Amino acid sequence: MSTTWRVPFGDLRRSHQAINTELIAAVRRVIESGWYILGNEVAAFEQEFAAACGVNHCVGVASGAEALYLALVAAGIGPGDEVITVANACMYDVSAILQAGARPILVDVDPTTQNLDPAAMAAAITPRTRAVIPVHLFGRLADMAAINDLAKRHDLVVIEDAAQAHGAWRIDSTGQPRQAGQWGDIAAFSFYPTKNLGALGDGGAVVTNQTSLAERLRRLRMYGWERKYYTTEIGGRNSRLDELQAALLRVKLAHLAAANAARRERAGWYAAALADVPIGLPVDEPGHVYHLYVITLPDRVTRDRLREHLLAHGVGCDIHYPTPTHLQPAYAELGYRAGSLPVTEDLAGRILSLPMYPELTYEEVMFVAETVRTRVV
């Protein structure tokens, strides 16, 4: 297997080279301020990110996983409640639901979009269902119009998992584009370094239009304090976005639209180059921001052979995600078994993520596509 990458799966050094001077200036600004927790940089980033998402409030927290947990607690989700979500994303959603004391109810996904299937959601709603967490997987928004309609009819809280969807959007019932974060009661974002908007470390945020939720989130991220050393919220913890990461994110937020446009351009290159190859390609939508470029192979054997072939020829690739949450050993007590979510399980054996980031060159994309072709055709 090659140890020299012809096309690495990801390359954060490239993404930072063009804005290196801005990033260094941001770090220097924080150091010179002498203030490192919940200061001017976090406040400014919260305002700027809320504006970018088209919502009223943003609360910076320590990570995307923390954002999900705090969103649940702020929404009043706890013991005895059921929360519907999917099993084909990473297991952070299930982990957050369990931490909040609620029970995850896992449903299958649409075979084309790989996002939560509204029909499966409808079938899973019980008198104990209190919330739904649709995951905007790979940079494409879930069918939020259908999900919101169900939620409204059953009085459910909608918590968007927007960890892979910074800047993604889809058209609403009025014909207007609505971004990730604008559809639900509350939305959780991750700023893990590889995200479309990534920090240089961990970070996350919760956004909402509801002032009462935002105020509660600000208490919960800081031990539950109403004011210093005075606690009014159970479930609070130390979960703060720090000043340094906020300053760096402010720099990168200014470049997010251009970076997302570059991802879409590269997705177009892939689509053209692979159009006649017998594989499934992501269905393009105008608001898809391609956090990942995920192809689908006919079966697991073909997928695994292609993965080995790509790696041997210096092309980075990965599987997002090889073992669905409901089949993870840690969650066996939830009672799901192989066959419980057939679409999710089938896709887990056939998907493969190709390199996707704004700095990929045309020549690199063509090399990846040709390397795929030589194995599949």
Secondary structure as UniProt FT lines:
FT   HELIX           12..17
FT   TURN            18..19
FT   HELIX           20..33
FT   HELIX           40..53
FT   STRAND          57..61
FT   HELIX           64..74
FT   TURN            75..76
FT   TURN            79..80
FT   STRAND          82..86
FT   HELIX           92..99
FT   TURN            100..101
FT   STRAND          103..107
FT   TURN            111..113
FT   HELIX           118..124
FT   TURN            127..128
FT   STRAND          129..132
FT   HELIX           137..139
FT   HELIX           144..154
FT   STRAND          157..161
FT   TURN            163..164
FT   TURN            166..167
FT   STRAND          169..171
FT   TURN            173..174
FT   STRAND          177..179
FT   TURN            180..181
FT   STRAND          186..190
FT   TURN            193..194
FT   STRAND          204..208
FT   HELIX           211..220
FT   TURN            223..224
FT   STRAND          225..227
FT   TURN            228..229
FT   STRAND          230..231
FT   TURN            234..235
FT   HELIX           243..253
FT   TURN            254..255
FT   HELIX           256..273
FT   TURN            274..276
FT   TURN            286..287
FT   STRAND          293..296
FT   HELIX           300..312
FT   TURN            313..314
FT   HELIX           325..327
FT   HELIX           329..334
FT   TURN            338..339
FT   HELIX           342..348
FT   TURN            349..350
FT   STRAND          351..354
FT   TURN            358..359
FT   HELIX           362..376
//
